[in-house]
Amino acid sequence: MSPEKARTVWSSEDGDLRKQPAKAAVVTQSLPPREQIVSLHRETKGRGGKGVTLLKGLALSEADLAALAKILKQACGSGGTVKDGLIEIQGDQREKIAEALKKLGYRVKIAGG
């Protein structure tokens, strides 16, 4: 077996390592908006058919993510949250969010259909 495929899947201390969630990279220092490309995705999985807009690709600290989420929620007039380093805004708000992010200096890509 090649070294890339050989990995520990069971540990007597931690149990089954395959069932543990992947650790997300923690960003301690935010990049300036002009150096970031934000992807806007629409998703309905696990939400009972209700759609949300996800902002992916942001390299911001937790405090900056929360502040940006607040600005975007106010711009859209809807609710939302920050989960696992992603911003979720309720509803399909991609156009409004793209406009607000461009005003703040971010580069935006609208993903999906």
C-alpha positions in Angstrom: 0.0 0.0 0.0 1.3 3.4 -0.9 2.2 5.8 2.0 -0.5 8.3 0.8 -3.3 5.7 1.3 -1.9 4.3 4.6 -3.5 6.1 7.4 -4.6 5.3 10.9 -8.3 4.5 11.0 -8.6 3.2 14.6 -7.0 4.4 17.8 -7.5 2.9 21.2 -7.6 6.4 22.7 -9.9 8.0 20.1 -11.8 5.1 18.6 -12.8 5.2 14.9 -11.0 8.1 13.4 -13.0 7.9 10.2 -16.2 9.1 12.0 -14.5 12.3 13.4 -15.3 15.5 11.5 -12.6 17.1 9.5 -10.9 20.0 11.3 -11.5 23.3 9.7 -8.6 25.7 9.3 -8.8 28.5 11.8 -8.1 31.9 10.4 -6.6 34.3 13.0 -5.8 37.2 10.7 -8.2 38.5 8.0 -7.1 39.2 4.4 -8.1 42.5 2.8 -11.3 42.4 0.7 -9.5 43.1 -2.6 -7.4 39.9 -2.1 -10.3 37.6 -1.7 -12.7 35.9 -4.1 -16.1 35.0 -2.6 -18.2 32.3 -4.1 -22.0 32.6 -3.6 -23.8 29.2 -3.6 -27.5 28.4 -3.2 -28.3 25.3 -1.2 -31.4 23.5 0.1 -30.0 20.3 1.6 -31.1 19.5 5.1 -33.4 22.5 5.3 -36.8 21.1 4.4 -36.7 22.6 0.9 -35.9 26.1 2.2 -33.0 27.7 0.3 -30.1 29.6 1.8 -27.2 31.5 0.2 -23.8 30.3 1.3 -20.7 32.5 1.1 -17.6 30.3 0.7 -13.9 31.2 0.3 -13.7 33.9 2.9 -10.4 34.2 4.8 -11.7 36.1 7.8 -11.4 35.8 11.5 -14.5 34.7 13.5 -15.2 38.3 14.6 -14.8 39.7 11.0 -17.1 36.9 9.7 -19.8 37.8 12.3 -19.5 41.5 11.4 -19.7 40.8 7.6 -22.7 38.5 8.2 -24.5 41.3 10.1 -23.9 43.8 7.2 -25.2 41.3 4.6 -28.2 40.4 6.6 -29.2 44.0 6.9 -28.6 44.6 3.2 -30.9 41.7 2.3 -33.4 42.2 5.1 -33.3 38.6 6.1 -31.8 36.3 8.8 -28.7 34.2 8.7 -25.8 32.8 10.7 -22.1 31.9 10.7 -21.4 28.1 10.8 -18.1 26.3 10.3 -16.4 29.4 8.7 -19.3 29.9 6.2 -21.9 32.6 6.2 -25.5 31.4 5.6 -28.1 34.0 4.6 -31.8 32.9 4.4 -33.3 32.7 0.9 -31.8 33.1 -2.6 -30.2 36.5 -2.1 -27.2 36.0 -4.4 -27.7 39.2 -6.4 -28.2 41.5 -3.4 -25.2 39.9 -1.6 -23.0 40.2 -4.7 -23.8 43.9 -5.0 -23.1 44.6 -1.3 -19.8 42.6 -1.4 -18.6 44.5 -4.5 -19.3 47.8 -2.7 -17.1 46.5 0.2 -14.3 45.7 -2.3 -14.6 41.9 -2.6 -14.4 40.0 -5.8 -17.5 37.8 -6.3 -18.4 34.7 -8.2 -22.0 33.4 -8.4 -21.9 29.6 -8.4 -24.6 27.2 -9.4 -27.9 27.8 -11.2 
